[in-house]
Amino acid sequence: MLSYRHAFHAGNHADVLKHLVLMQLLDYFNQKDKPYWAIDTHAGAGVYALDTGYAMQNAEYQTGIARLLARDDLPAALAAYVGLVRQLNPTAALRVYPGSPWIAQHLLREQDQLRLFELHPTDSQHLSANFADAGRRVKVQNIDGFAGLKANLPPAPRRGLVLIDPSYEEKQDYQRVPAALKDALKRFATGTYAVWYPLLQRHESQHFVAALKNVQAKAWLNVSLTVHTPKADGFGMHGSGMFIVNPPWTLRASLQAVMPYLVKVLGQDGGAGFVLEGA
């Protein structure tokens, strides 16, 4: 299925959590001089307009990144994330939102490389255009992200961060992700893998974290943010999560400090909350 377009959801609460975690991971990788690869299996278009096109239909960013931009009491980790978003929006107006590829490119160093995969033909064209001047450090391919991941592990420098972020509109993704993660760990056991997932009122979603835990990685961290009580009709996403395999030892404490703030600012009713667990 190639109907999904992330532009509809750009800058929403799920992007806030995903990109906050991504920045924390990249910052940790940057602490060592040794180069690494960042791999994005479902890269999307890379950058999204918020004042025109798809994003205007539901304006999900208004209950996501827009709420943080209006605050003057941001914790340090969130202030760094918001600061990066402001680089694309130098005026007061919020018009553009950076996707994961843009964030990664701006945090990677000269010695690091970025591998971007996107199967949707239109988004892949936008992605290639957005990174046309990125040079050799960035490689964009219009292929299935799971196949791209398999072909690029282990990375040449033997250091790597992988973001796995499908839409989950196809039920098969709930099986493909754990399978891909298990295979990836066989090829590159020391890599760090960050899996984004939606919180939905459907069987596959409710049992997904358990499936990820069954991969039996030596170390993992699971964080999820619920922004409102699930709707009675079962429709829509009420939150999202990130499951990180081989997380930095600093990540749990960083998220413990930030997640209550996100619940307060992004929460929409009494059902808002977070989960933070690990092994």
Secondary structure as GFF3:
##gff-version 3
##sequence-region A 1 279
A	DSSP	three_ten_helix	6	9	.	.	.	ID=ss1
A	DSSP	alpha_helix	13	29	.	.	.	ID=ss2
A	DSSP	beta_strand	37	40	.	.	.	ID=ss3
A	DSSP	beta_strand	47	49	.	.	.	ID=ss4
A	DSSP	alpha_helix	55	58	.	.	.	ID=ss5
A	DSSP	three_ten_helix	60	63	.	.	.	ID=ss6
A	DSSP	alpha_helix	65	69	.	.	.	ID=ss7
A	DSSP	alpha_helix	76	87	.	.	.	ID=ss8
A	DSSP	beta_strand	96	98	.	.	.	ID=ss9
A	DSSP	alpha_helix	100	107	.	.	.	ID=ss10
A	DSSP	beta_strand	113	117	.	.	.	ID=ss11
A	DSSP	alpha_helix	121	130	.	.	.	ID=ss12
A	DSSP	beta_strand	138	141	.	.	.	ID=ss13
A	DSSP	alpha_helix	145	151	.	.	.	ID=ss14
A	DSSP	beta_strand	160	164	.	.	.	ID=ss15
A	DSSP	alpha_helix	173	187	.	.	.	ID=ss16
A	DSSP	beta_strand	192	199	.	.	.	ID=ss17
A	DSSP	alpha_helix	203	206	.	.	.	ID=ss18
A	DSSP	alpha_helix	208	213	.	.	.	ID=ss19
A	DSSP	beta_strand	220	226	.	.	.	ID=ss20
A	DSSP	beta_strand	239	245	.	.	.	ID=ss21
A	DSSP	alpha_helix	251	266	.	.	.	ID=ss22
A	DSSP	beta_strand	273	278	.	.	.	ID=ss23
###
